[in-house]
Amino acid sequence: MTKPPLTLYLAAPRGFCAGVDRAIKIVELAIEKWGAPVFVRHEIVHNKFVVDGLRAKGAVFVEELEDCPTDRPVIFSAHGVPKSVPAAAEARQMVYVDATCPLVSKVHIEAARHHERGLQMIMIGHAGHPETMGTMGQLPEGEVLLVETEADVANVTPRDPEKLAFITQTTLSVDDTIGIVAALKARFPAIVGPHKEDICYATTNRQEAVKAMAPKCDAMLVIGAPNSSNSRRLVEVGRTAGCAYSQLVQRADDIDWRALEGITSIGITAGASAPEVLVNEVIDAFRARFDVTEEMVETAVENVEFKVPRVLREPA
């Protein structure tokens, strides 16, 4: 039986970013250095396939530091943690390794510097997301006010409108954030912004690739986890950029083939915490059903690499 033709557009860049790659290496090196089990506070990155793979090697994932024994190492996830978490680990005399992405740490440092200058912070981010909670937890309670939308800007009540700075979660929609920043500057003309964009290079690059790819596609799939902020933003960007059927899938088994009946083109990308093996799995699933012609849509080349902490490069 002849397979229907399908043009498969593959976004580049896609998948793992340098911060995710570093965080996974940190867990693997910790297991290699100290043996299993090694405890990890929160999912090291938001991807079930990755977490399950590390669990099989000896990682134990917990939600709170209290769930960790004091005689085993603990790793803090790539999303960052409030200051109270490493302080509690030190109080319990625990060995810990901080796998916070360096670009998230940059935002933490910015917030601390603004606070030292007497500025109150407004954070653009998603309530309840680990990164937002970690960043807000860098400063005393009440020093960071959260806004999620342009509408929230009208309702925020700072201590002094003349002494404000803003920071953002690193995995937001670039276009949505531009609107929120504009609203903040319109209401608070004296507000201070970051020296360099808080939204990380990987989030920006993956969104740009989707914008270039979406108008070409009948449908688009983003490989990523439901709790992955950057993956969910890619779905939204795809729809806004002209591909009405943009969906999030964790693996090839999640593809709704009935919804894709009659398509002649599809775009494939992956969130920053999704490994390339899952991309290949999805491509293989399409090859089994269609006569596939692959085309790359490349909008940037990434060569960023972050070093793992020195403690993991030293002999045990």
N, C-alpha and C positions, 0 to 999 in steps of 0.2 A: 504493500500500500504506500502510495507517494505521500511524503510528509509535506504539509503546507510550508511555504517559505516564510522566514521571519528574520528581520534585521534586529540584531541585539546590540544596543548601544551600551558600552561599558564606560562608566565615569572614571576619570582619573584626575586628581587623587581620590581614593576611597579607602575604607577600612582603617586598620591600625594607625594611630598617630604615635609620635615619639613618647608622649607621656604614658600612654597605655602600654606600649612595648616595654618601657622602663619598669612600670609597676609589676608586670607579669614576671620579668626577669628578677626583680627583687624577691618575689615569693619563691621562685625556683632556686635562686642562690641561697636564700635563707634555709630552705629545706636541705640543700646540699651541704651547707656549713654546719647547721645545728641538728640535722636529722628531723624526722617526723615525730610528733606533730608540730607544726608551726601554726599559730593562731592568726587570723586576719579579721580585724574589726570592719565589718560591712563587706559587701562584695568588692573585691579588689578593683574590678571594672564591671560595668553593667552588661554582662553577656553570660548566659547560662552555660554555653558550650565551653567557654574559657574557665569559668568557675568550676564546672564539673571536672575538667581536665586537671586543674590544680588540686582539687579535692582528692582525686585518685592518686596524686603524688604525695599527699600527706598534709595538705592545708585544711585547717578547720575554720569555717566561717561562722562568726558570731556577730551579733548586733551591738553589744555593749562590752566595754572593757571588763565589767564585773563578771562576765561569762568566761573570762580567761584565767587559767591558773597562773600563779606568780612564777613558777619554775620553767615556763616555756616562753620563747620569744613571741612577740605580737607585732603585727604589721598594720599600719594605718593605710586606708585605701587611697587611690589616686585622686579622689574627690576632695581630700583635705578633712581635717577635724578641728573642732573648737580647741582653744588653748587649754581648756580644762582637762582634755583627754591625755595628752602627754604629761601634764602635771600630775594627774592621778596615777599614771604608770610609774612615774619617778617616785611618788610617795609609796608605792607598793614595791619599789626596787625591782621593777620588771625590765627585761631587755626588750627594747622596741626599736623598730625601723619605720621611718616615715616615708611612705611611697607617694606622698602628695605630688601631683604634677608640678614641675617647676613654674609653669605658667599660671597655675592657681596660687602657688606660693607668692608669685609676683603681685597678685591682687592683694594677698594678705599683707605684704610689706607696704604697699600703697596705702591701705586702710590705716595701718599703724602710723605711718608718717603724717597722714592728714589729721589723725587723732592727736598726735603730738603738737600740731599747730592749732589745736582748739576747734577743729572743724568736725561737725556731725556728718555722718555718712548716710547717703541714700544708695541703697543697693538695688539694681535692676536684676531680678532673678525669679526663680520659681519657688514658692513657699514649700517647705518640706523636702526639697532636694538636698542630698547630702552636701553638695558643694556650697549651696547657699547657707546651710546651717553651719558648715565649717568656717566660712568667711565671716558670717555675722558673729560667730563665737570667738573671733580674734579680739573683739573689743568688749568693754563692759555693756551690760544690758541697757538698751535705750540709746546707745550711740550709733546704731545702724538701723535705719528705717527701710523697710522693704516695699518696693513697688513692682508689680507684675505687668501692668498695662498703662497705656496713656491715660486712661480714665482714673487710675489710682493716683496719678500725679496731682490731680485737683484736690484730693482728699488728704494728702500727707500733711502732717503738722510738725514742722521742725522747731527746734528750740529757738534758733535765730536764723532767719532766711538769708542773712548776710554772711553766715559762716557755715557753708555747706560744701561737700564734695560728693561726687558720685563714682561708683564702681559697678562692675557688672559680672554676672556669672559668665564663665568662659564659653558656654555651649549654646548661647541664645541664637535666635534668628537675627542675622545682621540687619535686615531691612526693618523688622519690628523694633529693634533696639534704636535704630536711627530716629524713629518717630517718638519713642519715649524720651530719648535724650533731648530732642527738640522741644518737647513739652516741658521738661525740667528747666531748660535754659530760658524758655519763654516766661515761666512762672518765677524762677529764681535766677535772675541775670548774673548774679555774683558767684554762682555755683562753679566749683573747680572740677575739671575732668582729669582723667588719667593722661600721663605724658604720652603713653602709647596705648593703642586700642586693647581693651581687656579681653574681648572675644578672641579666642586663640586662632593662630594661623590655620590649624587643621579644620576647625569648624568653618571658617571663612572659605577655605579652599574647596571643601566638600560641597558647600552650598553653591559656590560659583560654578562648579562642574555640573551640578543638577540644573541650575538655571540655563546653562548652555545645552543640556541634553533634553530637558523636558519638552520643548516645542516640537522636537522630532518624533516623539513617541506616542503611540496609542495608549500605552500603559507604562507604569514605572514601579519597580519594587525596590524598597530600601531594606537591606538585610541588617537587622539590629534587634535589640531587646525592647519590650514595651516600657521599661523603666529607664531607657537611655535617652536623655534629653536631646543630645545632638542628633540621634537617629530620628526621633519624632519631628525635630525641626526640618530635617531633610524631606520628610513626607509633606509637610506644610509648604516648603519652598517649591517642591515639584508641582503641587496643585496650583499655587499662585503663578508659577512660571508657564502654565499652559497645559499641564497633563492632569486632566481631571481624575483619572484612575491612578492615584499614587497610594501605594499601600506598604505597610510595614510587615515584614515576615521575619521570623527567627531562623527558619531553615526551609529547605525545599519542600518538606512535608506540609508546610503551612500555606503553600500556594493554592489559591482558588482557581482551578483550571477552567471551571465553567464560566467564571467572570471574564476569562481571557479568550473565550471562543471568538474567532473571526479577526483577531488582531494581526497586524502585519509588522509591527515594530514594538519593541519594549526596551526600556532603559533599566539598567541594573547599577545600583551603588550599594555602599555599605557604610554604616556608622563607624565612628572612630574606635569603638571597642569590639568590632566584629572582625574575626580573622578571615584571611583570604580563602582558607579551606571551605568556608561556608559559601563564599561567592562561587567558587568552582563547583560546589555541589548544586547550586541553583542553575548555573550554566549547563551542567550535564543534564539536569532535569528537562531543560528546554530543548537540548539537542536530541533527547529521546523522543520528543513529540513533534519537533519542527526541523525543517531544513534551514539551519541557522547560518547567517552571515554576520560575523562580528565586526563592529566598528568601535574604535576608541574615541571618546570625547575627552580630550586632555586640556585642562585650563591652567595647570601649574605643575611644577616638579618639586617634590619635597626631598630634602636631604638633611633634615633636622635629627639630631641624636642627643639624648640626655644621658649623662653618666649615672650609674647606680651609686648609692652611698658608699663611702670608703670602707666602712665597717664590713661590708660584704666582699670587698676586694682584698681584704687582709686574711691571712691564714687563721684558722680557728685556734 
